[in-house]
Amino acid sequence: MDPAAPPPVNVVGDETPCSRCGYSLRGLPIVGQCPECGWPVQRSLAGNLLRYADPTYLDTLQRGIVLVLLAVAGKVVLTFVLFVAALGSVFFIAGGAGGGAGGGGTAPGGAPAAFNIAAGWVIMLGGLVDVGLSLLSVYGYWLLTTPDAGMSGSEQPASARRLVRIAVLAALAAVVVENGLHLAVPALVTGAPGPTPVPMMLHLVDVAVSLVGMGAVALLFFAMMRYVRWLAARVPDAGMVERTRVFIWLLPVLTVAGALCMGLGPLVAMALYFVMLWNLRTLLVECRETARLVPT
């Protein structure tokens, strides 16, 4: 056979990977099966749409996004509770200061001070809940960013997937360190007086860890916008793709600007992020159901 002659039309002529295991199908019969996993070659040649992907891969994505949704919903509720606690503490402190100016203020250790300490403990306990939600997030995002073996060697947001995993691990580490510090030195949060004042260095460390956590969350968000856009393009769903292009700037604006307006911006941004992920879950479910109907 002439080595320069094109391969027969009934075999795979390029390095197309199996959409289930990633094995190169070059030279295999189009009507045959992958020798590694038995997946039909024709399914791998149908394109990169999710409806033709390995059902096991789609199941993994669905499990991951369900766990992420649970974690995000928990964080929305937790953010609201902490917001109410912090807001109540501010009002009580303001009330105590106002009363003091009029001659009838609350003495140190009175109701406003006690409420402030109680709110601090609520924030500390909320931090422990946040650790649990962060652990759930790590597992969920890890499943959701599982690489598609059928896309090996072709374009996919591998960097976005890696950044999501790095960011969610960094966010978890920041939450654990921050809450461990608060448990070791409760006065950092509760404001309760102690025998000795809290060293300024501990306050600086607390702020630094908090900033690292916020940076990790920001990195997670931007990486997820790119990754979700890639998944939506494989449905395909133009509306979801466009939504990621809007949310990638709208949600940060809501978070930053809204934080300066009664602190509600981050809560609204998290709710919108949750809705976007819920819509993505719906698309993944539809792709999985369609995949069941595709002949194998």
N, C-alpha and C positions, 0 to 999 in steps of 0.2 A: 504494500500500500504506500502511495506517495505520502511522505510525512507532511507535505504542505497542503494536502487535500483536506477540506473541511470534514468534520466528523459526521457520521450519519445523522439524519434529522430525527431519528427515533431514540437518540441518546442525549444526555445533558452535555452541552459543549463547553460550558464554562465552570468556574469554581463556585457554583451555587451551593450554599450550605443547607443542610437539612433544617427545616423550620422547627424540629423538635430537639435534636441533639447537636446540631452544628457540623455534622460530618459532611465533607465535601462530596457532592453528588456527581462530579465530573466523570463522564464516560458511562454512567449508569443508564439503563433503559428508562425512558420517560414513564412507561406504564409499570415500572417495577417499584420496589420498596428500598428504603435505606437499609443497608446491611448491618448497621449498628443498632437501630431501634425499631425497624420495621415500619416506619412512617412512610405513607405513599409519596413517591417522588412528585407526583402532580400537585399535591398540596403545597409542597415547598416551592414549586414553580409558579404558584398562583399570585405571588406578590407579597408585600409586607403588611397587608391589612390584617388587623387583629383577628378578624373572623377566620383567617386561615392559619393562625398561630396554634401552637401546641396547647390543647385544652388544659394540661397541667400547669403551663405557664400562666394562662388566664385565671385559673383558680387561685394561684399564688397571688396575683395582682389583686384579686377580689378580697382575699383574706387580709392582705396588707392594708387596703384602703378602708376596710371596715374598722380595723384597729386604729388607724389614724383618725378616722371620724370620731370614734369613741374618745380618743385622747383630746382632740380639738374641742369637742363638745364639753368635756370635763374642764378644760382650761377656760372656756367661755364662762361657764358657771362659776368657777373659782375666781376668775378675774372680777366678775360682778360682785361676789361676796366680799372680796378684799377691797374693792372700790367702796362699797357701802361701809365697811369697817373703818377705812381710812377717812372717808367723808364724815362719818359720825364723830370720829376722834377730833377732826379739825373743828367741827361745830361746837363740841363740848369745850375744847380749849379756848375757842373764841368767846364762848359764853362765860367761862370762868374769868377770862381776862377782862371782859366788859363789866362783869359784876364787881370785880376788884376795883375797877376805875370808879365805880359809883359808891364804893364804900361797903358793898355787901358781897364781895367776891368770895370765892371758895378758897379756903385755906389749903396750903400744900397738903396733898394726901386726901383732899376732898373728892367730891363726885367726878368733876372733869378729869382730874389726875387719875383716879381709879379707872374711869372709862378708857382713858388713853392707854393705860397699862393693859386693860382687858383687850382692847383692839390690837395692841401689839402681840398679845398671845394668840389672837385669832389669826393674825398674819403669819406668825410662826407655824401654827398648826397647818395653815393653808400651804405653807412651803413644803411641809412633809407630804401633803397630798400631791403637790406639784411634782415631787420626786417620783411618786408612783405613776403619775400620768406621763412623765418624761420617759420612764422605762417602757411604758406601753407604746409611746411614740417611736422609740428606737426600734422596737420589734416590728411595728407596723410599717414604718418607712423602709426598713431593711427588706421586708417582703415586697413592698410596692416597687422598689427599685431593683428587683431581681433582673439580671441581664437576660435578654431573649437569645437563646442559643441559635435560633434561626436567623438572627441578625448579625452573627459574628462575622467580622471581616467587611461589613458594610457600614454605611453611615448611621450612627445613632448617638444620642447625647451621653456618651460614656462619661465625659467629664462632669456633666450635670448629675448623673447617678452617683458618682463618687463624692461630689460636693455635698449632695443631700446626706449621704451616710456620715461624712466627716462632720458636717454641721450639727446633725442631730446628736452625735456622740459628744461633741464639744458642748452643746447646750445641756445635755445630761450632766456632764462633769461640772459645769458651772452651777447648776441647781444643787447638786450633791454637796459641793464645797460650800456654797453660800448657806445652805440650811444647816450643814454641820457646824459652821461658824456661829450661826444664830443659836443653835442648841448649846454650844459651849459657852457663849457669851450672850445670854438673853437680853441684856440691857441694850444691845445694839438695835433691837427692834422694839422692846417694850418700853424703854425709857425709864425703867424702874431704877431708883437710886441704889447704889451698892456701897460697900465699905471703901472702895477705891474707884476713881473715875475710869471709864474705859479708855485705854490708850488711843491716841490719835492714829497710830499705825494700824490698829485693827479697823478703825473706820475707813481708812484709805484702802485697806485690803478688801473690805466688804464692797466698797464702791467699785474697785477694779474688777472683782469677780462678777459683779452685776453687769458691768460694761462688756465684759467678755461674753457673758450669756446673751446680752442683747445683740452683740455682733454675730454670734452663732445663729440666733434666730433669724436675723436679716439675711445671712448667707443661705440658710435653709429655704427661706421664702423665695429668693431670686432663683436659686437652683431648681426649686420645685416648679416655678412658672415655666422654665424652659422644658423641664421634663414632662409636665402635663401637656404642654403645647405639642410635644413630639407624640405622645400617646394619642391626643385628640386628632392629630393629622393621620394617624393610622386607623381611625375608626371608619371613614373620616368624618369630622364634625367641624365645619368652618366656624360655626358660632362659638364653640369652645376655644378654638384657636384664637379668634379675635378677642374673646374675653380675657385670655391670659395676657394679651398685648395691652389691654386697658388696665387690668388689675396690677400689672407689674409696676405701674407708677401711681395708680389711684390708691391702693391700700397703704403704701408708705406715706403718702400725703395725709390720708385719714389718720394714720397712727401718730405722726409727728404733730400735725396741726390740731388734731382732735385731742391729743393729750394736754394741750394748753387750754382746752375748752371743757372744763369739768371732767376731764379724763375719760370721756366716753369714746374718743376716736379709736383707741386700740380695741375696745370691745366690739365696735361696729366692723372694724377691719377683720377681726377674727371670725365674726359671724358670716361675712361675705366669703371669706376663705373657706369656711365650712360648707357653704352652699355650693361653691365651685367644686369642691371635692365630692359632695353628694351627687352632683350632676355627672361627674366623671365616673362615679361608681355605677350610676344608671347606665351609662354608655358601655362600661365593661360587662355588665350583666347582659345587655343586649347582644354584644359581640359573642359572649360565651354561648348564649342560646342559639345564635345564628350558626356558630361553629358546629353545633350538634347536627344541623341540617345539611352541612356541606358533605357531599359524598366522600368517603375515604376509600 
